[in-house]
Amino acid sequence: MSPADFPELWEVEGSEVKFKGRIIDVRADRVRMPNGDTTETVERDVVVHPGSVGVIGLDDQERVLLIRQYRHPVARQLWEPPAGLRDVADEPTWRTAARELAEEAGYRASEWHTLLDVFTSPGMTDERVRVFLARGLTEIPPEESDFERIHEEAGMPVIWVPLDDAVAAVQRGHIHNPLAVMGILAVYAARATGYRDLRAPGAPEG
């Protein structure tokens, strides 16, 4: 049997927003827990997130595009794929990903596939991320870009890492960003089957 997640919502007796932030909120839900013939109500904190996209860029030499960005909560500089929030209403996720690839790395892609759909930390947040594989990459000339990188995005370096070396870096614990880890390993697995099982960029999210 091939396992597949499925939606199910247990009864929520009430909710209270504990914190409202610039990007995320924190909500406390009172959830009824089935337990045989009895039920128990417990409180579960939920970090409410708008969702994100990520892009694994792969060039003709099978090198992965990574950027380095400062992440304050973990006090580290992390190598990551281009990524960003789903913050434009009704924008297809692959177009959001294309915008992030252009803004953060300065590249555009002619070929897009859906690589992964993941909940980043389902024990605490509803954040959902779709990770794309982008190929047919070309650099955007500076005169065609009007995006100004500020704050953590200012001065982000871009590197190209051979896919096998990127996998080795993940296995050695040198790369920690979850989208980088999952995306690199997923591309490595997809290459083994000639990329034949990849989904279309607009594939439904289950």
C-alpha positions as CSV (number, residue, x, y, z in Angstrom):
1,M,0.0,0.0,0.0
2,S,1.3,3.5,-0.9
3,P,0.7,5.8,2.1
4,A,-1.1,9.1,1.6
5,D,-2.0,11.8,4.1
6,F,-5.6,12.8,4.3
7,P,-7.5,15.8,5.8
8,E,-9.4,15.4,9.1
9,L,-10.3,18.1,11.6
10,W,-11.1,17.1,15.2
11,E,-13.8,19.2,17.0
12,V,-12.6,22.6,18.2
13,E,-14.6,23.9,21.1
14,G,-13.1,27.3,21.0
15,S,-10.1,29.4,19.9
16,E,-8.2,32.5,21.1
17,V,-5.6,34.5,19.3
18,K,-2.7,34.9,21.8
19,F,-0.4,37.0,19.5
20,K,-0.7,38.9,16.2
21,G,2.6,39.5,14.4
22,R,3.7,41.0,11.2
23,I,3.7,37.6,9.4
24,I,2.5,35.0,11.9
25,D,-0.2,34.8,14.5
26,V,-0.4,32.4,17.5
27,R,-3.8,30.8,18.2
28,A,-4.8,28.6,21.1
29,D,-7.4,25.9,20.1
30,R,-9.3,23.8,22.6
31,V,-9.5,20.4,20.8
32,R,-11.6,17.4,21.7
33,M,-9.4,14.3,21.7
34,P,-11.1,11.1,20.9
35,N,-10.2,8.4,23.4
36,G,-12.4,5.3,23.1
37,D,-15.9,6.0,24.6
38,T,-14.7,9.2,26.3
39,T,-13.3,12.5,25.1
40,E,-10.8,14.9,26.6
41,T,-10.4,18.6,25.7
42,V,-6.8,19.9,25.5
43,E,-5.3,23.2,24.4
44,R,-3.0,23.2,21.3
45,D,-1.1,26.3,20.2
46,V,-1.0,26.9,16.5
47,V,1.3,29.2,14.7
48,V,-0.8,30.6,11.8
49,H,1.3,31.1,8.7
50,P,0.4,32.3,5.2
51,G,2.5,29.6,3.5
52,S,5.6,29.7,1.5
53,V,7.3,28.5,-1.7
54,G,10.9,27.4,-2.4
55,V,12.9,26.8,-5.6
56,I,15.6,24.3,-6.3
57,G,17.4,25.7,-9.3
58,L,19.3,23.1,-11.3
59,D,21.5,24.1,-14.2
60,D,22.7,22.1,-17.3
61,Q,25.7,20.9,-15.4
62,E,23.5,19.5,-12.6
63,R,24.5,22.1,-10.1
64,V,22.2,23.4,-7.4
65,L,21.7,27.1,-6.9
66,L,22.0,28.2,-3.2
67,I,21.9,31.6,-1.5
68,R,23.2,32.4,2.0
69,Q,20.9,34.3,4.4
70,Y,21.1,35.3,8.0
71,R,18.4,33.7,10.2
72,H,18.1,35.4,13.5
73,P,16.1,32.8,15.5
74,V,18.9,30.2,15.0
75,A,21.7,32.8,15.0
76,R,23.3,31.3,11.8
77,Q,24.1,32.1,8.2
78,L,22.3,29.3,6.3
79,W,22.7,28.1,2.7
80,E,19.2,28.0,1.3
81,P,17.2,27.8,-1.9
82,P,15.4,31.0,-3.0
83,A,12.1,31.0,-1.1
84,G,9.4,33.4,0.0
85,L,5.9,33.9,1.4
86,R,2.7,33.3,-0.4
87,D,1.8,37.0,0.1
88,V,0.1,37.9,-3.2
89,A,-3.6,37.0,-3.3
90,D,-4.6,34.4,-6.0
91,E,-1.1,34.3,-7.4
92,P,-0.2,30.8,-8.7
93,T,2.5,29.3,-6.5
94,W,4.9,28.7,-9.4
95,R,4.7,32.4,-10.3
96,T,5.4,33.3,-6.7
97,A,8.4,30.9,-6.9
98,A,9.6,32.5,-10.2
99,R,9.4,36.0,-8.6
100,E,11.5,34.8,-5.6
101,L,14.0,33.2,-7.9
102,A,14.4,36.5,-9.8
103,E,14.4,38.7,-6.8
104,E,16.7,36.7,-4.5
105,A,19.1,35.1,-7.0
106,G,18.7,37.1,-10.2
107,Y,17.7,34.1,-12.4
108,R,14.7,33.1,-14.5
109,A,13.8,29.6,-15.6
110,S,12.1,28.2,-18.7
111,E,11.1,24.8,-17.1
112,W,9.1,24.3,-13.9
113,H,8.0,21.2,-12.0
114,T,6.5,20.6,-8.6
115,L,9.0,18.8,-6.5
116,L,7.6,18.6,-3.0
117,D,4.6,19.6,-0.9
118,V,5.4,19.8,2.8
119,F,4.2,21.0,6.2
120,T,7.4,22.3,7.7
121,S,6.5,21.7,11.4
122,P,3.0,20.3,11.7
123,G,3.2,19.9,15.5
124,M,3.1,23.6,15.9
125,T,2.3,25.5,12.7
126,D,0.0,25.2,9.7
127,E,2.7,26.5,7.4
128,R,2.6,24.8,4.0
129,V,5.4,24.9,1.5
130,R,5.5,23.9,-2.1
131,V,9.0,23.4,-3.4
132,F,9.6,23.6,-7.2
133,L,12.4,22.3,-9.4
134,A,13.4,25.1,-11.9
135,R,15.6,24.3,-14.9
136,G,16.6,26.1,-18.1
137,L,18.1,28.9,-16.0
138,T,19.4,32.1,-17.3
139,E,20.8,35.1,-15.4
140,I,18.7,38.3,-15.5
141,P,20.8,41.3,-16.7
142,P,21.2,43.9,-14.0
143,E,19.4,46.5,-16.1
144,E,16.3,44.4,-16.2
145,S,16.1,44.0,-12.4
146,D,14.5,46.7,-10.2
147,F,14.4,44.7,-7.0
148,E,16.3,46.2,-4.1
149,R,17.6,43.7,-1.5
150,I,17.4,45.0,2.0
151,H,17.8,43.7,5.6
152,E,18.6,40.0,5.7
153,E,18.5,39.9,1.9
154,A,21.2,42.5,1.3
155,G,24.4,41.2,-0.1
156,M,23.3,37.5,-0.2
157,P,25.9,35.5,-2.1
158,V,24.8,33.0,-4.8
159,I,26.7,29.8,-5.3
160,W,26.4,26.8,-7.6
161,V,27.0,23.4,-6.0
162,P,27.3,20.1,-7.9
163,L,24.2,18.0,-6.9
164,D,26.3,15.1,-5.6
165,D,28.3,17.6,-3.4
166,A,25.1,19.2,-2.2
167,V,23.8,15.7,-1.1
168,A,27.1,15.0,0.7
169,A,26.9,18.4,2.5
170,V,23.4,17.5,3.7
171,Q,24.6,14.1,4.9
172,R,27.5,15.7,6.8
173,G,25.2,18.1,8.6
174,H,26.7,21.1,6.8
175,I,23.3,22.3,5.4
176,H,20.4,22.8,7.9
177,N,17.7,24.8,6.1
178,P,14.8,22.3,5.7
179,L,13.8,23.4,2.2
180,A,17.5,22.9,1.1
181,V,17.7,19.5,2.8
182,M,14.4,18.2,1.5
183,G,14.8,19.8,-2.0
184,I,18.3,18.6,-2.6
185,L,17.5,15.0,-1.6
186,A,14.3,15.1,-3.6
187,V,16.1,16.3,-6.8
188,Y,18.8,13.6,-6.2
189,A,16.0,11.0,-6.0
190,A,14.2,12.5,-9.1
191,R,17.4,12.3,-11.1
192,A,17.6,8.5,-10.5
193,T,14.4,8.1,-12.4
194,G,15.2,10.5,-15.1
195,Y,12.8,13.1,-13.6
196,R,9.9,11.3,-15.1
197,D,7.6,11.3,-12.0
198,L,7.7,15.1,-11.4
199,R,4.3,16.9,-11.3
200,A,3.3,19.9,-13.3
201,P,3.9,23.3,-11.6
202,G,0.2,23.8,-11.2
203,A,-0.6,20.4,-9.8
204,P,-3.3,20.3,-7.1
205,E,-2.2,20.4,-3.5
206,G,-3.7,17.5,-1.6
